[in-house]
C-alpha cells in the first residue's frame, strides 16, 4: 500500500505543477475568447479544443516530435537548462499541461463572460488603466470560473495516460503516474493492486470534479 500512495503522490505533484504552469496561458486565451468577435476567433477556438477530440496517443506523438532531442524546442531546452524533456517527469508535466489546457480555458471563459461589462466601463470612466482594471475587477469577478477550470484541469491531468506514456514513458518513481501504473499492473497480472489504484483514482477525481462543477454552476447562475 505505501508504494501505491507514492504513485498517487507523484501523480498529484505532477498534475498540480502542470496546472500551475498552464494556468496563466489558459487565463489569457480565455479572456481573449470571451471578448467580442474578431477575425480568426473560430480557428483559435478549434485549436484550443483539439486535445479534447483527437486521440491522446496522437497528441503524445506530436509532443514527442516537437519536444524530442532532435527538435528545435528540445535542443533549445537542452542548451538553456542542460536538461531533456522526453522520458522524464518534465515530459509527463508537458503532456498533462496540453491535455488539461482546453478544460481550463472553457471554464475560465465562462467566468469572464459572466463579468458585468458595466463595471469595467465605469472603472474606465474613472481613469482605471486596462491592466489595473483586469487585476482589480475582471479577474476577481471571474475567479470562480478560473478556480473551477483549474480544478477540472487538475482532474484531467491526474487521469492522463495516452500522451504521457509516449513522451514520458514508464519510469518508476519518476513518470509512473496513476494511469500508467494501472496499465502496467494489469499487464503484469497484478489486478488487486491495479484495482486499488483505480479506487484511489476515482475517489480523488470524483471529489475534484464535484467541487469544480459546484463552483461552475454557481458561476453560471450568477451570470444568468
NORMOFEN-V302528 format. One record per residue. N is the residue number from 1. PSI is psi in degrees with one decimal (* if undefined). NEAR is the number of other C-alpha atoms within 10 Angstrom. D_LAST is the distance of its C-alpha to the last C-alpha in Angstrom with 2 decimals. Layout:
n: {N/N}
psi: {PSI/PSI}
near: {NEAR/NEAR}
d_last: {D_LAST/D_LAST}
//
This chain:
n: {1/2/3/4/5/6/7/8/9/10/11/12/13/14/15/16/17/18/19/20/21/22/23/24/25/26/27/28/29/30/31/32/33/34/35/36/37/38/39/40/41/42/43/44/45/46/47/48/49/50/51/52/53/54/55/56/57/58/59/60/61/62/63/64/65/66/67/68/69/70/71/72/73/74/75/76/77/78/79/80/81/82/83/84/85/86/87/88/89/90/91/92/93/94/95/96/97/98/99/100/101/102/103/104/105/106/107/108/109/110/111/112/113/114/115/116/117/118/119/120/121/122/123/124/125/126/127/128/129/130/131/132/133/134/135/136/137/138/139/140/141/142/143/144/145/146/147/148/149/150/151/152/153/154/155/156/157/158/159/160/161/162/163/164/165/166/167/168/169/170/171/172/173/174/175/176/177/178/179/180/181/182/183/184/185/186/187/188/189/190/191/192/193/194/195/196/197/198/199/200/201/202/203/204/205/206/207/208/209/210/211/212/213/214/215/216/217/218/219/220/221/222/223/224}
psi: {-40.9/-39.1/-35.9/-37.7/-30.0/-38.5/-43.5/-44.9/-41.3/-46.9/-43.1/-41.4/-46.6/-40.8/-39.8/-42.7/-43.7/-42.2/-44.6/-38.7/-37.6/-15.6/-47.1/-44.0/-42.3/-40.5/-43.5/-45.4/-41.1/-41.2/-41.7/-42.9/-26.0/-14.3/-173.7/164.9/144.0/157.7/131.5/1.5/-42.2/-32.5/-43.7/-42.3/-40.7/-43.9/-40.3/-36.7/-12.9/-44.5/-19.1/-23.0/-25.8/154.3/133.0/-32.1/-36.6/-39.8/-43.1/-39.1/-40.0/-43.4/-38.2/-38.2/-39.7/-32.1/5.1/167.6/-25.7/-8.9/163.2/-44.9/-41.6/-42.4/-38.9/-42.8/-39.8/-40.0/-39.9/-42.9/-8.2/25.3/153.6/164.3/-47.9/145.9/37.6/172.6/-24.1/-34.1/-39.7/-41.4/-41.7/-44.9/-43.1/-39.5/-47.3/-42.2/-28.2/-18.1/-49.5/-36.9/-39.0/-41.8/-44.8/-50.7/-41.3/-35.3/-41.3/-40.5/-44.6/-37.1/-21.7/-4.2/132.1/114.6/-25.4/-35.2/-40.9/-43.1/-39.1/-41.5/-36.1/-41.7/-24.8/2.4/9.8/134.2/163.4/-40.5/-43.8/-40.4/-44.7/-41.9/-34.6/-20.3/-61.1/-51.0/-46.8/-39.0/-26.7/4.8/-34.2/-46.9/-38.1/-44.1/-44.2/-41.3/-40.9/-39.5/-38.2/-41.1/-40.2/-42.9/-40.1/-39.3/-35.8/-36.6/6.1/135.5/-58.6/-50.8/-36.9/-44.0/-28.4/-43.9/-24.3/-21.1/-158.3/81.3/113.5/131.8/-5.5/-45.4/6.4/83.8/178.3/-53.5/-42.9/-41.9/-39.2/-45.4/-44.0/-42.5/-38.0/-42.2/-34.1/-3.4/13.3/70.4/-33.2/-46.5/-38.4/-41.9/-32.3/-41.3/-37.0/-44.2/-44.9/-41.6/-44.9/-43.8/-47.9/-45.4/-39.1/-48.8/-43.7/-47.7/-38.2/-44.9/-43.5/-44.8/-35.7/-45.6/-42.1/-40.2/-39.2/-37.2/-44.5/-36.7/-38.2/-32.3/-23.9/*}
near: {8/7/9/16/13/15/22/20/14/20/26/19/14/24/28/21/19/25/28/15/14/21/23/11/14/27/23/14/21/25/21/16/22/18/11/7/10/9/7/8/13/12/10/13/16/10/11/19/17/14/18/15/7/10/12/21/16/14/22/25/17/15/21/24/17/14/22/20/18/12/13/13/15/19/17/16/17/14/11/8/8/9/15/19/23/22/20/17/24/20/26/32/27/25/28/29/27/23/29/29/29/24/24/29/29/24/30/32/25/23/30/28/20/20/21/14/12/9/13/18/13/11/17/14/10/9/11/15/12/13/10/13/17/15/12/14/16/23/19/14/18/22/17/24/30/30/20/28/33/28/27/27/32/30/26/23/30/25/20/24/26/19/26/34/24/23/30/25/21/20/15/10/13/18/26/25/33/27/22/20/23/22/14/16/17/14/11/10/10/12/15/11/16/22/14/14/22/15/12/16/19/13/11/14/20/13/12/19/19/14/15/23/17/12/20/22/14/12/24/16/10/11/14/6}
d_last: {46.95/47.12/47.17/43.98/42.22/43.49/41.78/38.49/38.93/39.81/36.80/34.43/36.08/35.88/32.25/31.29/33.33/31.85/28.28/29.29/31.14/28.54/25.55/26.35/26.73/23.56/21.57/23.37/22.75/19.01/18.81/20.95/18.97/15.66/17.51/18.53/20.57/24.14/27.22/27.57/23.93/24.10/27.30/25.85/22.91/25.64/27.86/25.23/24.62/28.36/29.15/26.86/28.75/32.32/34.70/34.65/38.44/38.17/35.95/38.59/41.34/39.68/39.26/42.87/44.01/41.99/42.75/46.20/49.29/50.40/47.13/46.59/43.74/45.82/48.88/46.99/45.53/49.01/50.58/48.14/47.91/50.75/48.42/47.37/44.00/44.93/46.14/45.00/42.08/40.77/40.52/38.50/36.08/35.81/35.06/32.35/30.79/30.70/29.35/26.53/25.50/23.16/21.11/20.78/19.78/17.10/15.33/16.06/14.70/11.21/11.77/13.08/10.50/7.98/10.84/10.95/13.80/15.33/16.34/18.07/19.75/20.93/22.44/24.22/25.71/27.05/28.81/26.85/27.81/25.45/26.54/26.27/22.80/21.65/23.43/22.44/18.90/17.19/18.60/18.01/14.30/14.01/16.52/14.58/13.96/17.55/19.05/17.54/18.84/22.16/22.56/21.86/24.33/26.77/26.65/27.31/30.13/31.66/32.17/33.31/36.65/37.49/37.20/38.56/41.69/42.68/42.20/42.93/45.15/45.96/47.78/48.07/46.60/45.15/43.03/43.21/39.56/38.36/37.98/41.19/43.08/41.98/43.25/46.50/47.13/46.75/49.18/51.61/51.38/49.99/47.41/47.26/46.26/43.77/42.12/41.92/40.07/37.76/37.00/36.34/34.13/32.02/31.72/30.68/28.21/26.68/26.06/24.66/22.24/21.18/20.37/18.52/16.36/15.66/14.57/12.44/10.63/10.03/8.83/6.26/5.30/5.58/3.83/0.00}
//
